[in-house]
Amino acid sequence: SWLRQSARHCPRCRSTTLTEETLTTNAVIQRFVDNAQFHCPNKLQGCPVKVLGSDLTQHKKSCPYSPDALKNQREQKLAE
């Protein structure tokens, strides 16, 4: 049927695959996410920080509780 076939395509660009490049950004939702506060993904490892969505990527790179940072700390203690 027409509906079944048209459901396979994006209604805006008729693309058959949806990727980050083909999706348009919803500014209202993006602003909401950027201004919302999130616990650090390393909370279970002990990170107490809550960060804005807009700062989350940067925090994850420098979080002292990230798996890589904790591994480096353990290796330094073993070397002492």
PyMOL commands that set and color helices and strands:
alter all, ss='L'
color gray80, all
select helices_A, chain A and resi 2-6+27-35+43-45+53-62+67-79
alter helices_A, ss='H'
color red, helices_A
select strands_A, chain A and resi 37-39+50-52
alter strands_A, ss='S'
color yellow, strands_A
deselect
rebuild
show_as cartoon
